[in-house]
Amino acid sequence: MKRINKISIALLVSALMVGSAFGHQGEMKFMFQFPDHLTPVLDGDMSDWDIVSDVYKIKAETMFNQFGAPMDLSDFNASLIWGYNINDGKAYFSAWVADDYINDTEKWSTTTDWDHSGGIFRGFDQGDDFETRWASAQAQRYDLAGPIFSSSGYYTRIIDGTKAWAGTSPYVEWAGQFLRGDVNTQEPAEMFGEYSIVPFDDIHPDGADQSVQHNWVEGTIVGIEVNWGDKDADPGSYDDAYWSGFGGVGASRDADQFGDYLLAPIEEGLPEASATGVEASTWGQIKSSF
């Protein structure tokens, strides 16, 4: 795990002007730290996320299409936020999506490497027993579909079956709603989903007691990638686009293709009780100046 002390954070932000300091895909991004009293309530209401400023967001216009076509925001639009809370130990992810068609084969293919160790984490060539133990163990491939119920039979999952327990409640929780339209209508639709994930450095097939949970440390770096396959005309194929937060080709099995997220300190000036709009804090002003 790579550690950066608080005193060095402003210098790190300056380094972003010339690219990520640690060599993963794309420009480093920031993971919002929710204070204990402001962690999102998973109820499908977007307002809990209003306290998070734009410098923490991945927006569609900055995403990468691995098929190379230009972004058309009338065809696909999105806004994504990653956050964390030290005391409850969870990662939080929110995704707003507007699409000209939303099919039940579409979801966020979400890969995580919480200890930033990198490397191949599934699709090994060392036999079935090795795959059973280590696929999605030290880094993970989640599929987050809710509020869509996937045609493959899930709202959330870890794609490797021996780790399935870690991809459902209580280790992955979600809530969401369609704000406009619906799935499989071939009409424009808009939806919001929010998720909590219990992070693991090692997921064991036998369950949580045999697994190693990740402990958040402010100022460290974690690895994440998110992808959305936009399947408009043909729900069974990536006929339109494959949108990616960082553009890491092969991120579904190789954690070296993830992007870097810095675990940010708590913003100054947040509400004392409820999540409402606030002025940018010192930390936010530092980041937004770049």
C-alpha positions, -999 to +999 in steps of 0.1 A: +000+000+000+013+034-009+010+060+019+011+098+016+011+119+047-012+149+051+015+174+047+023+160+012-013+161-001-011+196-017+022+187-033+006+155-046-022+175-062+004+196-080+019+165-094-014+157-111-006+185-136+020+161-151+000+129-145-005+102-119+024+097-095+020+059-095+018+049-131-017+034-133-042+044-160-053+080-165-052+110-141-055+103-103-089+109-088-102+114-053-123+093-030-146+115-008-144+108+029-178+108+045-179+118+081-198+094+104-230+115+105-231+120+067-226+085+053-252+079+026-285+062+036-291+037+009-327+046-001-323+057-038-325+094-029-296+113-045-296+141-019-271+124+004-245+129-023-252+167-027-223+175-003-198+160-028-183+186-051-176+181-088-138+175-083-147+141-069-169+130-098-163+111-130-186+126-156-194+111-190-176+138-209-143+127-194-149+089-198-131+068-224-148+047-250-127+016-256-143+013-291-131+048-299-163+066-309-168+102-296-191+109-267-226+119-275-243+130-243-278+125-258-269+089-263-252+083-229-246+105-199-234+096-164-220+110-131-201+088-107-188+093-072-166+071-050-165+076-012-155+059+020-160+060+058-132+050+081-153+039+111-179+018+093-152+004+070-172+007+038-168+020+003-197+040-012-204+043-049-231+063-066-240+063-103-265+086-122-271+074-157-292+089-186-293+068-217-314+067-249-320+029-242-313+010-210-313-027-214-312-054-186-278-066-199-262-032-189-245-027-156-214-012-140-185-037-143-166-025-113-131-037-104-114-029-071-078-033-057-080-018-023-044-026-012-031-013-046-010-044-051-019-048-088-014-077-112-036-104-127-065-113-103-087-137-123-084-157-155-053-174-144-037-203-163-027-224-132-056-248-130-091-250-115-080-252-079-059-221-082-087-202-100-112-213-073-091-199-045-076-168-061-100-155-087-114-121-074-096-127-041-069-100-039-087-077-063-123-080-073-147-078-103-181-067-092-212-063-114-235-035-101-268-035-120-294-022-095-320-008-100-318-030-130-325-067-124-300-082-147-310-107-173-283-129-157-303-129-125-288-104-100-288-068-088-252-071-076-226-098-077-190-108-078-186-125-111-164-154-098-188-179-082-167-191-054-167-155-040-204-150-046-211-145-009-191-112-009-211-097-038-244-097-020-259-084+013-246-075+038-212-071+020-227-053-010-259-033-004-277-011-029-307+011-035-319+029-066-347+040-088-356+050-123-361+087-124-375+086-160-386+058-182-378+022-175-356-007-186-361-026-219-385-001-234-362+011-262-371+046-250-349+072-232-345+065-195-327+079-164-317+061-133-298+064-100-281+037-080-261+039-048-241+011-033-220+002-002-192-023-005-173-040+023-137-039+010-115-070+012-077-075+006-083-112+003-117-128-003-118-165+007-143-190-008-152-201+027-166-168+038-158-136+058-142-153+087-115-167+064-111-134+045-090-103+051-110-070+053-093-038+041-088-010+066-090+025+053-061+048+059-065+085+049-039+096+023-033+061+008-040+051-028-065+024-039-071+010-074-105+012-091-120+009-126-156+012-137-171+003-171-205+005-187-213-014-219-238+007-238-259-019-257-284+000-277-297-018-308-286-053-297-288-060-259-264-089-263-235-070-278-214-039-272-228-023-304-226+013-292-198+019-267-178+005-238-174+035-215-146+034-189-136+057-161-099+055-168-096+036-201-077+006-188-080-021-214-082-056-198-092-042-164-116-071-159-086-093-150-056-071-146-054-047-117-025-028-133-051-014-157-071+003-129-069+040-121-056+055-089-079+070-062-065+090-033-084+086+000-090+123+007-093+139+042-127+151+054-137+183+038-140+214+059-174+231+062-196+201+058-231+202+074-233+193+110-265+172+107-279+167+072-265+166+037-271+200+020-252+221-005-221+237+009-193+260-002-161+244-015-137+237+012-100+243+014-093+208+001-118+212-027-104+246-037-069+231-039-081+203-062-103+225-083-075+249-090-059+223-111 
